[in-house]
């Protein structure tokens, strides 16, 4: 079950980070001068999404 | 033209390296074979009586985990440099020696046991069995056998030592993971200067040299344009100051800037040092113990500098109905205090370790598809070299991003702990009370 749990967690994180990336690209193309702010916030949000996925992965490792 | 020559050299080196590894793999296989045959020969050799051992073949997963784990030897290419070992076993006392006394081979497997300690794949393990002789004992060239065993309802593969026709199980060092990752308190504690500790000291010395010279340049050339090393460091320092500290912490940024710069450069330095191929290959920032300590530092800085508004928002959020606060908000916010540093710890370790494991698996493809023959090995080596170089480029990016993310999140946690209460919150709170 562990690999399946990890896989599902990664799917969620993938969708989340993909949406962050696509919206950030849109925002940059609309307002290229704000690229610095957008990039910093994009990485921050991606890191937070990743954190939730990592907790799920670790829990799936621990709970057998 | 030069580019082609370079890429050819890369492929050749990787193949040659792969083959040298494969070649060293061979005697182990032969040894397994002889053990298999010995009962029928009945000549009672050194290893007889250890029973037939099945050869598991090449296990890329185990290989990858061996390469990302901490070790008691420092390896530069195939050379294993000895490191000091400080081991403590309750009831047995302290044992100090150099890990060179194990006479480790290129895989980090020792050929000797010292006061019941053995070196298996670079890591010190202990034989608990009281019948095993104390002191320095020669245990032959391939004395280690991995076997499955049942422990606490879980299947574990642990190395056994074959000595005088008897198998002795070994135990790993104590770890502080409370059994979550297969560790726990065992019969001995390892306080050695391991590979990771040595790498940390090297990076610490390097950073100390760099930053003392940059600091000297700042005081000496006050008001002048930066030059040399100072000029190289200034954009990075200013980036952390202007893009991380000021916007995320706010008015009190100056107090926390040294902490942010320290963690940023220490993590970045270790990330980059861990990517130098064949030089230590130490995975310090991918080690949960290391990232755990960094996360604890962040936890302490955030919570010790938390002001009244921070604690009010954690424990008794203003402007929210009491029932909601007691049932959901306060428990969640309280858990959040611990979950924030916990994710900091996991994120860095998981990202760095994942990168290293993927590289090791790409190199393992040579053994999986090559099967020890020149043709397929060479073919896979080309593909594997390209994939490895691509992965290393990504890892270089990840090294910067993860150091930045750790600093950025630390800054935002500190910012949430030290920011002044908004007038808006007070009005809301006043209206409800």
Interface residues (C-beta under 8 A of the other chain):
Chain A: X36 X40 X43 X44 X47 X50 X51 X52 X54 X55 X57 X58 X61 X62 X64
Chain B: X154 X180 X181 X243 X244 X247 X339 X342 X343 X346 X347 X350 X401 X404 X405 X408 X409 X412
